[in-house]
Amino acid sequence: MRRSTTTTLALSTVVAALALTGCAGPAEPAGTSPASSASAPRGDSAPSAPAPLSSAQLSERLLTGRDLGEGYTREPEAPRRSGDVAVIGCPALEKLGTGAATGSGLAFPRKAKVSFTYTGSSSSELGEELYSDSPAKLSRGIGKVFDAMLSCRSFQVASGSSVIDVRTERASVPDLADERWSQLLTFSAGGQRRIVKQTAARTGNLLVIVSGNPGLVDAHLARAVGKAQRTR
């Protein structure tokens, strides 16, 4: 099975899953009921936040191999992959459009991302993304993606002759930010199965998304949020 780093959102998660059948290059993920594990949106009523950070500033707040410890190798950024990807059986996700499928599901211009492979008993992936905008925009943007993913307990994704079965499940997330979302995605194809966890946390004008191996996401989420806030 060819592995790919799973890091972003919406249908881009599905594009990563296409690696199960070898029909897609490295790409990135995203979200079991209409509501995710998020607190009630507070972006519009929150006090005015500082000006959004630039992409360069966000890059300085990403996790590094030194933050993570031994066994982590930073992966080069993979080019976005476009193509004929179709969602079957999830109308809410279909409405997001093919742009989300190619990794443009979050239209925030200020962003930074990084991905790692962790080698233990087997290779696992961990990816982080940072975005900065007004709290209200961040809340609406990430909320609509998770709501769409979690509105369908199962669906399929087709690319060419390959079909991937996807199951979604709400996941718990610690109370470490103003708003939180978390989900488990199970991809099945060709007799192979893969589970990806994606957790998003909004704190003020920052949105942190950590995706990949569930154990690695849980282990490094607080560290990622803390570094993004510069509170460590």
HELIX and SHEET records of a PDB file:
HELIX    1   1 LEU A   11  ALA A   17  1                                   7    
HELIX    2   2 LEU A   18  THR A   21  5                                   4    
HELIX    3   3 SER A   55  SER A   59  1                                   5    
HELIX    4   4 GLY A   65  LEU A   68  1                                   4    
HELIX    5   5 PRO A   91  GLU A   94  1                                   4    
HELIX    6   6 THR A   98  ALA A  101  1                                   4    
HELIX    7   7 PRO A  135  LEU A  150  1                                  16    
HELIX    8   8 PRO A  214  GLN A  229  1                                  16    
SHEET    1   A 9 TYR A  72  ARG A  74  0                                        
SHEET    2   A 9 LYS A 111  THR A 119 -1                                        
SHEET    3   A 9 SER A 123  SER A 132 -1                                        
SHEET    4   A 9 LEU A 206  GLY A 212 -1                                        
SHEET    5   A 9 GLN A 192  THR A 203 -1                                        
SHEET    6   A 9 GLU A 179  ALA A 189 -1                                        
SHEET    7   A 9 SER A 162  ARG A 170 -1                                        
SHEET    8   A 9 SER A 154  SER A 159 -1                                        
SHEET    9   A 9 VAL A  85  ILE A  88 -1                                        
END                                                                             
